[in-house]
């Protein structure tokens, strides 16, 4: 059975014009939703990897995996322009603060996983 999961279900960056028009609290909600979508997309990508591993004998599997990987990379290349616009608009410091909070949360998740894997 060949199941292909989309890795970038929502590959849209939050609209900077929408972000600018909101209060700081609302912008923080945008950023947190964006990070949640990134986490979800990583899980979809993990499924794509597992599908690739489990269907090595499928002729188009390698091409499908490569295409999904290219889509993933393309999305993150778009981030450069988006981040630069955040900097120009003066919104980057608050976005960076949310990134640091997200890093702390992910580090805790990693520590939890690593702890469980030692047992």
C-alpha positions as CSV (number, residue, x, y, z in Angstrom):
1,X,0.0,0.0,0.0
2,X,1.4,3.4,-1.0
3,X,0.2,6.3,1.1
4,X,1.5,9.7,0.3
5,X,1.0,12.3,3.0
6,X,1.3,16.0,2.1
7,X,4.2,17.5,4.0
8,X,3.3,21.1,3.8
9,X,-0.4,21.1,4.3
10,X,-0.4,24.8,4.8
11,X,2.6,26.3,3.2
12,X,1.4,29.9,3.4
13,X,3.3,32.3,5.6
14,X,1.2,34.6,7.7
15,X,0.4,37.7,5.7
16,X,2.5,40.6,7.0
17,X,-0.2,43.1,6.1
18,X,-2.6,41.1,8.3
19,X,0.0,40.9,11.1
20,X,0.7,44.7,11.0
21,X,-2.9,45.6,11.4
22,X,-3.3,43.5,14.5
23,X,-2.4,44.3,18.2
24,X,0.7,42.7,19.6
25,X,-1.4,40.1,21.4
26,X,-3.0,39.1,18.1
27,X,0.3,39.0,16.3
28,X,1.6,36.6,19.0
29,X,-1.4,34.4,18.2
30,X,-0.5,34.5,14.5
31,X,3.1,33.5,15.3
32,X,2.0,30.6,17.6
33,X,-0.4,29.3,15.0
34,X,2.4,29.5,12.5
35,X,4.7,27.4,14.7
36,X,1.9,24.9,15.4
37,X,1.5,24.5,11.6
38,X,5.3,24.0,11.2
39,X,5.1,21.2,13.9
40,X,2.2,19.6,12.1
41,X,4.1,19.8,8.8
42,X,7.1,18.2,10.3
43,X,4.9,15.3,11.4
44,X,3.5,15.0,7.9
45,X,7.1,15.0,6.6
46,X,8.0,12.2,9.0
47,X,5.1,10.2,7.6
48,X,6.4,10.9,4.1
49,X,9.8,9.6,5.2
50,X,8.3,6.5,6.7
51,X,6.2,5.9,3.6
52,X,9.4,6.2,1.6
53,X,11.2,3.7,3.8
54,X,8.3,1.2,3.8
55,X,7.7,1.3,0.0
56,X,11.2,1.1,-1.4
57,X,10.1,-1.3,-4.1
58,X,7.5,1.2,-5.5
59,X,8.9,2.7,-8.7
60,X,7.8,6.3,-8.2
61,X,8.4,6.4,-4.5
62,X,11.8,8.0,-4.7
63,X,10.5,10.7,-7.1
64,X,7.6,11.5,-4.8
65,X,9.8,11.7,-1.8
66,X,12.3,14.0,-3.7
67,X,9.4,16.2,-4.8
68,X,8.1,16.6,-1.3
69,X,11.6,17.3,0.0
70,X,12.0,20.0,-2.7
71,X,8.6,21.6,-1.7
72,X,9.8,21.6,1.9
73,X,13.1,23.4,1.0
74,X,11.3,25.8,-1.3
75,X,9.0,26.9,1.6
76,X,11.9,27.7,3.8
77,X,13.6,29.7,1.1
78,X,10.5,31.9,1.1
79,X,11.1,32.5,4.8
80,X,14.1,34.6,4.0
81,X,12.0,37.3,2.3
82,X,9.3,37.1,4.9
83,X,11.7,37.5,7.8
84,X,13.4,40.4,6.0
85,X,10.0,42.1,5.7
86,X,9.3,41.5,9.4
87,X,12.7,43.3,10.1
88,X,11.8,46.2,7.9
89,X,8.4,46.7,9.5
90,X,10.0,46.5,13.0
91,X,8.1,43.3,14.0
92,X,11.1,41.0,14.0
93,X,12.0,41.4,17.8
94,X,8.6,40.2,18.9
95,X,8.7,37.3,16.4
96,X,12.2,36.5,17.6
97,X,10.9,36.4,21.2
98,X,8.2,33.9,20.2
99,X,10.9,31.8,18.4
100,X,12.9,31.7,21.6
101,X,9.8,30.6,23.5
102,X,9.2,27.9,20.9
103,X,12.8,26.7,21.1
104,X,12.5,26.3,24.9
105,X,9.3,24.3,24.4
106,X,10.9,22.0,21.8
107,X,14.0,21.5,23.9
108,X,11.7,20.3,26.7
109,X,10.0,17.9,24.3
110,X,13.4,16.6,23.1
111,X,14.6,16.1,26.7
112,X,11.4,14.2,27.4
113,X,11.9,11.9,24.4
114,X,15.5,11.4,25.2
115,X,14.7,10.5,28.7
116,X,12.1,7.9,27.6
117,X,14.5,6.4,25.1
118,X,17.1,5.7,27.8
119,X,14.7,3.4,29.6
